[in-house]
Amino acid sequence: MSLGAMRTTIRLDSDVLAAAERLRRERGIGEAVNELVRAGIHHRPTVSPHAFRQRTRALGARVDLPRNSEVLDLLDEPYPGQP
């Protein structure tokens, strides 16, 4: 399916340029660009089994933290044991 012709100028890193040039010689420029774009669109990075996991703990917050007015009121109070 072709929607029409498009002409543009892009800057490629040397490794990408070498890969595109190789494909261009084998298949032609249009097919090379289509193949590279499709590969990028369909690429799904794998998730490491050691991916970052946020660990949380109950801190005993005395306020509803998303309500910043309660947090600001608490900050205005003296710290326990302080004058």
TIMI-2910 file (N, C-alpha, C, CB; in pm, 1 decimal, decimal comma, always signed):
<rs>
+----------+----------+----------+----------+----------+----------+----------+----------+----------+----------+----------+----------+------+
!      n_x !      n_y !      n_z !     ca_x !     ca_y !     ca_z !      c_x !      c_y !      c_z !     cb_x !     cb_y !     cb_z ! resn !
+----------+----------+----------+----------+----------+----------+----------+----------+----------+----------+----------+----------+------+
!    +84,9 !   -117,6 !     +0,0 !     +0,0 !     +0,0 !     +0,0 !    +89,4 !   +123,9 !     +0,0 !    -96,6 !     -0,2 !   +122,6 !  Met !
!    +66,8 !   +212,3 !    -88,5 !   +146,4 !   +333,3 !    -97,1 !    +53,4 !   +453,5 !    -92,0 !   +232,1 !   +334,8 !   -226,1 !  Ser !
!    +84,7 !   +546,9 !     -1,7 !     +2,6 !   +667,5 !    +11,4 !    +56,4 !   +782,1 !    -71,2 !     -6,3 !   +709,5 !   +156,0 !  Leu !
!   +171,7 !   +764,0 !   -131,1 !   +229,2 !   +870,5 !   -211,6 !   +377,5 !   +882,1 !   -186,1 !   +160,3 !  +1003,0 !   -183,0 !  Gly !
!   +438,7 !   +970,4 !   -258,2 !   +582,2 !   +989,3 !   -246,3 !   +611,4 !  +1091,7 !   -138,8 !   +643,2 !  +1032,5 !   -380,2 !  Ala !
!   +726,8 !  +1075,5 !    -75,0 !   +769,5 !  +1171,2 !    +25,7 !   +919,8 !  +1189,2 !    +10,7 !   +731,4 !  +1123,9 !   +170,4 !  Met !
!   +964,2 !  +1310,2 !    +21,4 !  +1106,7 !  +1338,4 !    +12,6 !  +1145,5 !  +1416,0 !   +137,2 !  +1142,3 !  +1417,9 !   -117,8 !  Arg !
!  +1250,8 !  +1369,8 !   +203,9 !  +1297,5 !  +1438,6 !   +322,7 !  +1446,7 !  +1411,8 !   +340,1 !  +1217,8 !  +1393,4 !   +448,0 !  Thr !
!  +1510,2 !  +1489,5 !   +423,0 !  +1652,4 !  +1472,0 !   +453,7 !  +1664,6 !  +1436,8 !   +601,0 !  +1735,2 !  +1601,1 !   +419,5 !  Thr !
!  +1741,2 !  +1333,5 !   +629,8 !  +1763,1 !  +1292,5 !   +768,6 !  +1912,0 !  +1269,7 !   +791,7 !  +1682,1 !  +1164,0 !   +802,3 !  Ile !
!  +1953,4 !  +1280,1 !   +916,0 !  +2091,7 !  +1251,3 !   +952,3 !  +2093,3 !  +1117,3 !  +1024,6 !  +2153,3 !  +1365,4 !  +1041,5 !  Arg !
!  +2180,8 !  +1027,8 !   +979,7 !  +2190,5 !   +895,0 !  +1037,9 !  +2326,0 !   +876,7 !  +1103,6 !  +2167,4 !   +787,3 !   +931,5 !  Leu !
!  +2327,9 !   +804,1 !  +1215,0 !  +2454,9 !   +766,4 !  +1275,2 !  +2525,0 !   +669,9 !  +1180,4 !  +2434,5 !   +702,3 !  +1416,6 !  Asp !
!  +2656,4 !   +658,8 !  +1193,1 !  +2734,4 !   +579,7 !  +1098,0 !  +2693,6 !   +432,7 !  +1096,0 !  +2881,2 !   +590,7 !  +1130,7 !  Ser !
!  +2661,3 !   +374,3 !  +1212,1 !  +2621,7 !   +233,5 !  +1213,9 !  +2487,3 !   +212,8 !  +1145,2 !  +2615,3 !   +182,0 !  +1357,7 !  Asp !
!  +2395,6 !   +307,0 !  +1165,0 !  +2264,3 !   +298,8 !  +1100,4 !  +2279,0 !   +319,5 !   +950,1 !  +2166,7 !   +403,6 !  +1160,1 !  Val !
!  +2362,6 !   +414,6 !   +912,5 !  +2387,1 !   +439,8 !   +770,5 !  +2444,7 !   +316,5 !   +701,5 !  +2482,1 !   +558,7 !   +753,2 !  Leu !
!  +2538,4 !   +249,2 !   +766,9 !  +2598,7 !   +128,5 !   +708,4 !  +2493,4 !    +19,3 !   +689,7 !  +2713,9 !    +76,4 !   +797,8 !  Ala !
!  +2406,0 !     +0,1 !   +788,7 !  +2300,6 !   -100,9 !   +777,8 !  +2201,4 !    -64,1 !   +667,8 !  +2227,2 !   -116,9 !   +912,1 !  Ala !
!  +2165,0 !    +62,1 !   +660,4 !  +2071,2 !   +107,3 !   +556,9 !  +2134,0 !    +94,1 !   +418,3 !  +2028,3 !   +253,8 !   +582,5 !  Ala !
!  +2261,0 !   +124,7 !   +406,9 !  +2329,9 !   +113,6 !   +278,5 !  +2336,2 !    -32,2 !   +232,4 !  +2471,8 !   +172,3 !   +288,6 !  Glu !
!  +2363,4 !   -122,3 !   +325,6 !  +2365,3 !   -265,2 !   +293,3 !  +2229,5 !   -310,3 !   +240,6 !  +2404,3 !   -347,9 !   +417,0 !  Arg !
!  +2122,4 !   -272,1 !   +311,5 !  +1987,9 !   -308,7 !   +268,0 !  +1952,7 !   -241,9 !   +135,3 !  +1885,3 !   -270,6 !   +374,9 !  Leu !
!  +1995,6 !   -117,8 !   +115,9 !  +1966,6 !    -47,6 !     -9,0 !  +2025,3 !   -121,9 !   -128,3 !  +2021,4 !    +95,4 !     -4,0 !  Arg !
!  +2149,5 !   -169,6 !   -111,9 !  +2212,8 !   -243,1 !   -221,7 !  +2137,6 !   -373,7 !   -250,6 !  +2360,7 !   -273,1 !   -188,1 !  Arg !
!  +2085,5 !   -436,9 !   -146,7 !  +2016,3 !   -565,2 !   -163,2 !  +1872,9 !   -547,9 !   -214,4 !  +2014,6 !   -640,6 !    -30,8 !  Glu !
!  +1801,5 !   -448,1 !   -164,7 !  +1658,2 !   -439,1 !   -190,2 !  +1611,6 !   -308,5 !   -253,1 !  +1585,8 !   -459,1 !    -64,0 !  Arg !
!  +1693,9 !   -207,0 !   -253,2 !  +1650,7 !    -75,6 !   -299,3 !  +1619,2 !    +11,9 !   -178,9 !  +1527,6 !    -87,0 !   -392,7 !  Gly !
!  +1627,3 !   +142,6 !   -196,8 !  +1614,7 !   +236,2 !    -84,7 !  +1477,1 !   +233,6 !    -20,1 !  +1644,9 !   +375,8 !   -131,1 !  Ile !
!  +1371,2 !   +231,1 !    -99,2 !  +1236,3 !   +232,2 !    -41,7 !  +1210,5 !   +111,1 !    +45,0 !  +1132,5 !   +238,7 !   -151,3 !  Gly !
!  +1245,3 !     -6,2 !     -7,0 !  +1223,5 !   -129,7 !    +70,2 !  +1313,4 !   -133,4 !   +192,8 !  +1249,1 !   -253,7 !    -17,4 !  Glu !
!  +1436,2 !    -82,1 !   +181,0 !  +1527,5 !    -79,6 !   +295,3 !  +1471,4 !     +7,2 !   +408,1 !  +1665,9 !    -27,7 !   +252,1 !  Ala !
!  +1424,2 !   +125,9 !   +374,3 !  +1367,7 !   +214,9 !   +476,7 !  +1243,1 !   +153,3 !   +537,1 !  +1334,9 !   +353,3 !   +417,3 !  Val !
!  +1155,8 !    +98,3 !   +454,2 !  +1034,9 !    +33,6 !   +506,6 !  +1069,8 !    -78,9 !   +603,0 !   +949,4 !    -20,9 !   +391,9 !  Asn !
!  +1168,1 !   -161,5 !   +567,2 !  +1206,9 !   -273,6 !   +653,3 !  +1262,7 !   -224,7 !   +786,9 !  +1310,6 !   -361,5 !   +582,5 !  Glu !
!  +1349,3 !   -124,0 !   +781,7 !  +1407,3 !    -72,0 !   +905,4 !  +1302,1 !     -6,8 !   +994,4 !  +1517,2 !    +28,2 !   +873,6 !  Leu !
!  +1210,8 !    +69,2 !   +936,9 !  +1105,7 !   +133,1 !  +1015,7 !  +1013,6 !    +27,7 !  +1076,3 !  +1024,7 !   +231,6 !   +928,7 !  Val !
!   +974,1 !    -71,9 !   +997,2 !   +887,7 !   -178,3 !  +1050,2 !   +956,2 !   -251,8 !  +1166,0 !   +850,7 !   -278,4 !   +938,3 !  Arg !
!  +1085,0 !   -277,6 !  +1151,7 !  +1158,6 !   -346,0 !  +1258,8 !  +1155,9 !   -262,1 !  +1386,8 !  +1305,3 !   -373,6 !  +1215,6 !  Ala !
!  +1171,2 !   -131,9 !  +1372,9 !  +1166,1 !    -44,4 !  +1490,5 !  +1028,1 !    -36,2 !  +1551,1 !  +1212,6 !    +93,6 !  +1454,5 !  Gly !
!   +925,8 !    -33,7 !  +1466,9 !   +788,5 !    -24,4 !  +1516,3 !   +750,4 !   -149,8 !  +1594,4 !   +690,7 !     -3,0 !  +1399,7 !  Ile !
!   +793,1 !   -265,1 !  +1545,2 !   +751,1 !   -391,2 !  +1605,3 !   +845,8 !   -441,8 !  +1712,8 !   +737,4 !   -495,0 !  +1499,4 !  His !
!   +954,5 !   -370,0 !  +1736,4 !  +1050,9 !   -412,9 !  +1838,2 !   +990,4 !   -398,4 !  +1976,7 !  +1181,6 !   -331,3 !  +1828,1 !  His !
!   +993,9 !   -503,9 !  +2053,4 !   +947,1 !   -501,6 !  +2191,7 !  +1066,3 !   -535,7 !  +2280,6 !   +827,6 !   -602,2 !  +2214,6 !  Arg !
!  +1119,2 !   -438,6 !  +2352,0 !  +1233,9 !   -468,2 !  +2437,3 !  +1197,2 !   -570,2 !  +2544,5 !  +1286,7 !   -340,0 !  +2502,4 !  Pro !
!  +1290,5 !   -657,1 !  +2573,1 !  +1266,2 !   -757,3 !  +2676,4 !  +1291,2 !   -694,7 !  +2812,6 !  +1356,1 !   -882,4 !  +2655,8 !  Thr !
!  +1215,2 !   -738,3 !  +2909,0 !  +1229,8 !   -687,4 !  +3044,9 !  +1325,7 !   -778,9 !  +3119,0 !  +1091,8 !   -678,7 !  +3118,2 !  Val !
!  +1423,2 !   -719,4 !  +3180,1 !  +1520,6 !   -796,3 !  +3256,0 !  +1452,0 !   -864,2 !  +3374,0 !  +1636,0 !   -705,9 !  +3304,6 !  Ser !
!  +1489,9 !   -988,7 !  +3404,7 !  +1431,6 !  -1053,2 !  +3523,3 !  +1474,0 !   -982,7 !  +3651,9 !  +1472,5 !  -1201,0 !  +3529,2 !  Pro !
!  +1576,9 !   -898,6 !  +3639,4 !  +1625,5 !   -823,9 !  +3755,2 !  +1585,0 !   -676,9 !  +3744,8 !  +1778,6 !   -836,4 !  +3767,3 !  His !
!  +1469,4 !   -653,8 !  +3687,5 !  +1421,5 !   -516,8 !  +3669,6 !  +1402,0 !   -450,6 !  +3805,9 !  +1289,1 !   -514,9 !  +3588,5 !  Ala !
!  +1412,2 !   -318,8 !  +3806,6 !  +1395,7 !   -242,5 !  +3929,8 !  +1258,0 !   -263,8 !  +3988,2 !  +1419,5 !    -94,4 !  +3905,0 !  Phe !
!  +1253,3 !   -284,4 !  +4117,8 !  +1125,8 !   -297,9 !  +4187,6 !  +1127,2 !   -203,1 !  +4307,0 !  +1100,7 !   -446,1 !  +4233,0 !  Arg !
!  +1029,8 !   -115,1 !  +4311,9 !  +1020,3 !    -18,9 !  +4421,1 !   +972,2 !    -89,8 !  +4546,8 !   +925,3 !    +97,6 !  +4384,2 !  Gln !
!  +1046,6 !    -75,0 !  +4653,4 !  +1004,5 !   -132,2 !  +4781,1 !   +948,3 !    -19,5 !  +4866,7 !  +1123,4 !   -204,8 !  +4853,7 !  Arg !
!   +835,7 !    -44,0 !  +4925,2 !   +772,8 !    +58,2 !  +5009,3 !   +754,7 !     +4,6 !  +5150,6 !   +636,5 !   +102,3 !  +4950,3 !  Thr !
!   +740,9 !    +95,6 !  +5244,1 !   +716,4 !    +60,5 !  +5384,3 !   +617,6 !   +159,6 !  +5442,9 !   +849,1 !    +59,3 !  +5466,7 !  Arg !
!   +538,8 !   +111,0 !  +5536,4 !   +447,0 !   +200,5 !  +5606,4 !   +529,2 !   +292,4 !  +5696,4 !   +341,0 !   +120,1 !  +5689,5 !  Ala !
!   +512,2 !   +421,9 !  +5680,1 !   +588,1 !   +518,3 !  +5758,8 !   +504,1 !   +581,0 !  +5869,1 !   +643,5 !   +626,5 !  +5668,9 !  Leu !
!   +379,6 !   +539,0 !  +5878,9 !   +293,7 !   +592,6 !  +5982,6 !   +258,8 !   +738,1 !  +5959,2 !   +359,1 !   +577,1 !  +6116,0 !  Gly !
!   +240,1 !   +776,6 !  +5837,3 !   +206,0 !   +915,1 !  +5806,7 !    +75,3 !   +952,6 !  +5875,5 !   +195,1 !   +936,6 !  +5654,0 !  Ala !
!    +73,8 !  +1071,5 !  +5935,7 !    -45,6 !  +1116,8 !  +6006,7 !   -135,3 !  +1202,7 !  +5920,2 !     -6,5 !  +1193,3 !  +6129,9 !  Arg !
!   -102,4 !  +1214,6 !  +5794,5 !   -181,0 !  +1297,6 !  +5704,4 !   -202,0 !  +1222,8 !  +5573,1 !   -111,4 !  +1434,3 !  +5679,8 !  Val !
!   -298,7 !  +1270,8 !  +5497,6 !   -320,1 !  +1221,0 !  +5362,9 !   -220,2 !  +1295,2 !  +5274,6 !   -470,3 !  +1242,0 !  +5314,5 !  Asp !
!   -111,7 !  +1228,0 !  +5236,1 !     -2,1 !  +1296,3 !  +5167,4 !    -42,1 !  +1365,1 !  +5037,3 !   +106,1 !  +1198,7 !  +5138,9 !  Leu !
!   -135,8 !  +1312,4 !  +4958,5 !   -173,9 !  +1385,6 !  +4837,5 !   -240,7 !  +1520,9 !  +4867,1 !   -267,3 !  +1300,4 !  +4754,3 !  Pro !
!   -288,9 !  +1539,5 !  +4988,6 !   -350,7 !  +1668,5 !  +5023,7 !   -243,3 !  +1756,4 !  +5084,8 !   -471,9 !  +1650,2 !  +5123,0 !  Arg !
!   -180,9 !  +1837,4 !  +5001,6 !    -65,4 !  +1913,2 !  +5047,2 !    -97,5 !  +2014,6 !  +5156,6 !     -3,8 !  +1983,5 !  +4931,6 !  Asn !
!   -220,7 !  +2058,5 !  +5167,9 !   -253,0 !  +2154,3 !  +5274,2 !   -235,9 !  +2088,8 !  +5411,3 !   -397,8 !  +2207,7 !  +5257,8 !  Ser !
!   -268,9 !  +1961,3 !  +5423,7 !   -249,1 !  +1891,4 !  +5551,4 !   -100,2 !  +1878,2 !  +5582,3 !   -315,5 !  +1751,6 !  +5548,1 !  Glu !
!    -21,0 !  +1852,2 !  +5481,8 !   +123,0 !  +1839,8 !  +5501,3 !   +180,8 !  +1973,9 !  +5546,2 !   +192,1 !  +1791,5 !  +5371,4 !  Val !
!   +138,8 !  +2083,4 !  +5482,8 !   +189,2 !  +2215,8 !  +5520,6 !   +147,9 !  +2252,7 !  +5662,7 !   +138,5 !  +2321,9 !  +5422,5 !  Leu !
!    +25,7 !  +2218,1 !  +5701,2 !    -17,7 !  +2243,9 !  +5838,9 !    +68,7 !  +2167,2 !  +5937,9 !   -165,6 !  +2205,7 !  +5857,1 !  Asp !
!    +99,1 !  +2043,2 !  +5906,7 !   +181,7 !  +1962,2 !  +5994,5 !   +321,8 !  +2020,5 !  +6007,1 !   +188,7 !  +1819,1 !  +5943,3 !  Leu !
!   +375,5 !  +2074,4 !  +5898,8 !   +509,5 !  +2131,8 !  +5902,8 !   +515,4 !  +2257,0 !  +5989,6 !   +556,3 !  +2164,5 !  +5762,3 !  Leu !
!   +401,7 !  +2324,4 !  +6007,2 !   +398,0 !  +2444,3 !  +6091,8 !   +395,9 !  +2410,5 !  +6240,5 !   +276,4 !  +2528,5 !  +6057,2 !  Asp !
!   +364,5 !  +2284,8 !  +6274,1 !   +360,0 !  +2245,4 !  +6415,1 !   +500,6 !  +2217,7 !  +6466,8 !   +270,5 !  +2121,0 !  +6434,2 !  Glu !
!   +524,8 !  +2240,0 !  +6596,6 !   +656,9 !  +2209,1 !  +6651,4 !   +680,2 !  +2056,7 !  +6649,5 !   +670,5 !  +2265,1 !  +6796,7 !  Pro !
!   +804,1 !  +2016,8 !  +6626,9 !   +840,7 !  +1875,7 !  +6627,7 !   +831,3 !  +1824,5 !  +6770,5 !   +983,7 !  +1853,7 !  +6569,5 !  Tyr !
!   +778,3 !  +1704,4 !  +6792,4 !   +766,7 !  +1652,5 !  +6930,3 !   +901,8 !  +1653,7 !  +7000,9 !   +709,4 !  +1508,9 !  +6929,7 !  Pro !
!   +902,9 !  +1707,4 !  +7122,1 !  +1025,2 !  +1715,7 !  +7199,8 !  +1106,0 !  +1841,6 !  +7172,8 !  +1109,3 !  +1596,5 !  +7172,8 !  Gly !
!  +1060,1 !  +1928,0 !  +7082,0 !  +1129,3 !  +2052,3 !  +7051,5 !  +1044,2 !  +2168,5 !  +7102,8 !  +1156,9 !  +2065,6 !  +6898,0 !  Gln !
!  +1107,8 !  +2276,6 !  +7147,0 !  +1029,9 !  +2391,5 !  +7197,4 !   +954,4 !  +2462,8 !  +7087,4 !  +1121,1 !  +2490,3 !  +7267,4 !  Pro !
+----------+----------+----------+----------+----------+----------+----------+----------+----------+----------+----------+----------+------+
</rs>
